[in-house]
């Protein structure tokens, strides 16, 4: 672990600064939108813009990198992120904010692709797993720490918009001044969605539903908190609980997933997402219960991303896993685009607690479908289910592909040792 830190500390530091800025701007817009009098539906469209841009960027960023190189792409996109964050408070209009969120989503997707290719190039086969784990931890720590920074100034002013802009600008320095050489860059063409569904119906359906759950958390949690009348400090703690839960639960669930039928574990985790959502829906007026609900939902839903990828891998040859990961990420992105819009519409029609109702419906639907799929074909033997690799839902397709490659290498090494 220390060897990974020594070789990639500058890159990880830069990514933490980027996550501080990203995590802060998402929560800040949710709070500021309520101050500006934006409707819940307007805010849901604003928040959905990030996932529209991210989905588009995940497709276009590799072409940009091939055309002009890693350094130019990273510097240009990060500069645009910094500029948009400064512009938010100068033009408090939901359409302007929505356009800004689309642009920021596109830019973050490109920045992640660039940084993750650098990280993979800096890691060796022996420490790639540790590098991926550190990268995920850095993302989580950055997002959680960003919530605490919401308390340093009034969200109705300009300072809280300046801080993430400065953090993004500062992230350039450790990355661009320390990274050399430029890594080779190539991505795997994803298999068709039809082929992917034929291989793993649960992987496809689960990824689509999970996209809605994750985007509701990442995009609408602060909007929910503002509409529910929470103070800024309470909103920060509420949003943080989702990611702290994910950080705490990711590895225990990963350990279990290599030792049992993954469909059963997916069903249990999805059921607990629904249970956590019900807790928040009925006991949300009691703040400690609200935090516990967020911890359960975040702790169970975020690891589901890696579980669904690993489950799909159980029915694939090693050479097809990287191609399948691209399709799964795309399906997840489609669900993520729809999530905030549906959540915002439901909150406007039913009330603020529809935030949890939406998450609960998706969680229980996934659990029911997992139970159904268990009746359709037998599970692979436990000895064959050893390709779990932790990865964040907010990561780019490239990080997922690298995690797949690492899981394949580990599985092959374990098979050789057992012979």
N, C-alpha and C positions, 0 to 999 in steps of 0.2 A: 504493500500500500504506500509506504514512504517513497519507494522508488518511482511509483506513478506520480506522486505529488512533486517529486524533485524534477521530473522530466516534463510535466504538463501543468505546473502550478499557475503559470501566467495565463494559459488558455482557460483553466478552470476559474481563475479569479475574474477574467473578463466575462465569462459566461454567468458568473454569479451577479456581477454588476448589471448585465443585461436582464437577468431574471428579476432583480430588484426593481428595475424600471418597468418591466412588463407587468409584474404582479401589482405594483403600485398604481399604474395607470388604469388597470381594469377595475379595481376597487374604487378609485377616485372618481371615475366617470359615473359609476353607479350612485355614489353619494351626491356628486355635484348635479347630476341629472334631476334628482329629487328637489334640490335647492332651486334649480332653474325652472321647475314646474313642468318638466317633460312627463308625458303620460307613460304608463308601464309598457304599452305597446311600442311607443316610440323608442324607449330605451332597449326593448328587446331587439328591435331592428338594428339599433346602433351596435349592440353587443354581438349580434349575429354577423355583422360585417367582418369582424376579426377572422371568423372561421371561413367565410367566403374567400377572403384574401389569402389565408393560410393554405386552403385547398388549391387555389389557383397557383400560388407561389411554389407549392411542392412539386408541381408539374413543370413550371417554367424556370425555376432557379438552376437546375442542372445545366440547361442550355446556356444561361447567362454565364455560368462559371466556365464552361467549355469555351465560350466566345472571348471573354475578356480576362479570365483568371480569378483565383480566389481573393486576392488582396483587393482588387478593384471592386468586386462585388460586395465584399464585406464592408468596406469603407463607405461605398455609395449607399447601400441599404441602411446601415446603421445611422448614417447622417440624416437620411430621410425620416427614420424613426424619431430621432432627437428633434427634428424640425416640427413634425406633426404634434408632438407632445407640447411644444411651446405654443402652437397655434390653437389648441383646444379651447383655452379660456378666452381667446380673443374673438372667437366666432361661436358663441353658444347657440347653435342651431342643430337640431337633431340630424338634418340631412348632411350638414358639414361634418358632424361627428361621425356619422355613418361612413362617409367617404374616407375620413381619416382612419377609422378602424379597418376598413378594407385595405388601405395602403399599409398600415402598420402590420396587419396579418400577413400580407404578401412579403413585406420586408423581413419580418421575424422568421418566416419560413426559409427565406434565402440565407439569412444569417445563421440559422441552425444548421442548414445543409453544409455551409462553408466551415463552420467551427467543428462540426461532427466529423467531417472528412479529415480535418487537421488532427483531431483527437485520435482517430483511428490510425492515422499515419504515424503518430508519435508513440503508439502502443505497440508492443510485441505480442506474439501469440501467447507468451507466458503470463502477461499482465493485462491482456485486453479485458478480461472479465472484471478485474478490479477497476480499470479505467472507466468502464461503462457504469459500474456501481457508483463510483465517485461522481461521475457526471450527473447521474440521477439525483444523488444526494445534494449536489450543488444546486441543481434546479429547485429542489424542494426547499432548501434552506433560503435561497434567494427569494422565493415567493412568500414564504412565511415571514421572513425578516421585513419584507416590503410592507406587510400589514402594520407592523409596529411604527413604521415611518409615517403612517397616516396621522399620527398623533402630534407631529412636530409643528403643525400650522393649521390654520383655518381652511377647510376644504372649499369655502366660498371665495377664497382669494386666488392669488397667482402662484404662491410659493410652492405648493404641493405639485404643481405642474412643472415648475422649473427643476425641482429635485430629480425626478426621473429622467428629464432631458439631459441634465448634467451627468447622471450616472451612466446613461447610454454613451454619451460622448467620452467619458473616462474609460469605458470598456475597450475603446479602440487601442489605447496605449499598450497595455500588457500583451494583447494578442498580436497586434501588427508589428510591435518592436521585438518580439521574441520568436515569432514563428518563421522558420526557414528549415528546409526548403519547401517549396510548394508541392503538395502531394499530387500524385496521379489521381485522376478523377474518372469514375465510370459508375453507372448504375445499371441495375438489372431491369429489363423490360418486364412489367407485371403480366401475369397470366390473365386471361379474360375473366370477367366476373362470372360468366356462366360456368366455366371450368372450375372456378374457385367454389362456387355454390355446390356443384356436384361432388367435390371433394369433401367439403365441410359445411353443411347447411347451418349448423350451430355457430361456427366461426363467423359466417357472414351475417346472420340475423343478430347474433350477439354483438358484433362490432357496430352494426347500425344503431341498435338500441343504446349501446354504451356511449356512442357519440352524442346522443341526446342527453344522457345523464351527465357526462363530463362537461359539455358546453353549458348546461344549466348551472353547474357548480361554478365554473370558471367565469361565465358571462353574467349570470343573474343572481348570484349569492349576495353581492353588495346591493343590487337593486331591491332584492327581497328585504334585506336588513333596513334599508332606508325607508321603504314603504311600510315596514312593520314598526317604525318609530324607534329603532335602536340608535344609541349614541354611536359616535364614530369609533370610540374604543371598543365597544361591543361588536360592531360590524367587523373590525379588524380581527378580533378574537374568533368570531364566527367563521370568517373566511379561512383563517389560519388553521382551524380545527380540521377542515377537509384535507389539507395537505400534511398536517402532522399525523393524522390517521393513516394516510397513504404511506408515509415514511415508516411508521411503526409496524404496519401489517404486511407490507410488501414481501419481506423475506420469509416470515413464517408461512405465508400462503404458498410461496414458491417452493419451500421445503416440502410441504404437504403435497403439492401438485406432482412431484416426482415419485410419490409413494402411494397413489390411489387413482381411481378413475377420475379424470379431470372434469368430466361432465357433472359428476356428483358435486365436486368442489365448486364448479361454476354455479350450479343450482343453489348450493348453500350460500355462497357469497352474494348472489343476486337476491336471494330471499332476505338476507340480512340488510341489503340496500333498501329493500321495501320496508322492512321492519324499522330501520332507522328513520326512513322518511315518514312513516306513520307516527313515530315518536315526536318528530319535529312538527307535524301537522296538528297534533292534538295537545302537545305540551309546549309549543313554541312560545307561549306567553311567559314561561318560566325560563330565564336565560340559561342557567346551568344545563337544563334539559336540552335546550337548543344547541348548545356546544357539543353535548354528548351525541346528539343526533347527527351533527355535521361530522364528527369524528368517525362514527359508524359508517355513514354513507361514503365518506371519502376513503376510509380505510378499506372498505370492501370493493368499491367501484374501481378505484385506480389500478389495483393489482389485476382486476379482471381483464385489462388490456393485454397484459403479458400472458395470462392464462388462456385467453381465446387464441392468441397466436400459437402458443405451445400446443393447445388442443388440435388446431389445424395441422400443425407439423406432424402430429401422430399418424396422420393418414397420407403423408407425402414422402417422396424420396428426398434425400438430402439435397440433390441438385435442383429441386423445385421449390425449396423453402424460401429462398430470397425472392423469387418471382411472386410467390403467394403473398409475401409480406406487403408488397406494394399495393396489391389489390385490397388487402384488409385495411390498410391505412386509408385508402381512398373511400371505402365503404364507411369507415368510422368518420371521415370528414363530411360525408353527405349527411349523416345523422347529426353531426355537430352543427352544421349550418341550420338545420331545422329546429334544433333544440331550443335556443333562446326565443325564437319567434313563437313557437307553440306555448312555451312557458309564459311569455308575456301576454299572449292572448288569453290564456286560461286565468292568469292573475287578474286581468281586467274584467273578465266575465264572472268568475267565481269568488275572487278575493285573494289576498296576499298569500294565503296558505296553499294555494294551488301550485306554488313553487315546489312544495314537498309532494303534493298529490301527483304531479307529473313524473317526478323521480320515482315515486313508489310504483306507479303504473308500469313504468319501463322495467324496474327491477323485478317485479312479480311476473311480468310477461316473459322476461329472459329466463327466470327460474322455471316457469311452466314449460317453455320450449326445450330447455335442457332436460327436464324430466321426460318429455315426449321423445327426444332423440335417444335417450337411454334405452327405449323400447324398440328402436329401429335397427340397431346393429350392436354387436358386442364391443366392449372396450378392448383396446390393445393391451398386451401384457405390461405390467408395471416396469419390467426390465427395458421396455422400448420407449418409455415416456420419460426421457431424461434431457429434454431440450428447452427447459424453462430458462429464460434470460430476462431479468427485470428491465423494463423500459417505460418511460413516462408517456401518457397519451398526448402530451404536448410536444413530444419529440418529432423530428422530421422523418420521412420514410427512410432516409439514409441511416439514421441511428437504429431504426428497426432492422434494416438489412444487415448492419454490422453486428447487431445482437444475434441475429439468426446465424451468421457465419461463425460467431464465437460458440454458440450452442452446438452447431454441427461439429466443429473441431473438438469440443469437449466430449461429445458423445462418441466420436470416432476414437479418441484417445482412451476413453473408458472401455470401449469394446475391445481394443487391442490389448489392454492390460488384463482383461478378464480371460483372454484366450490362452 
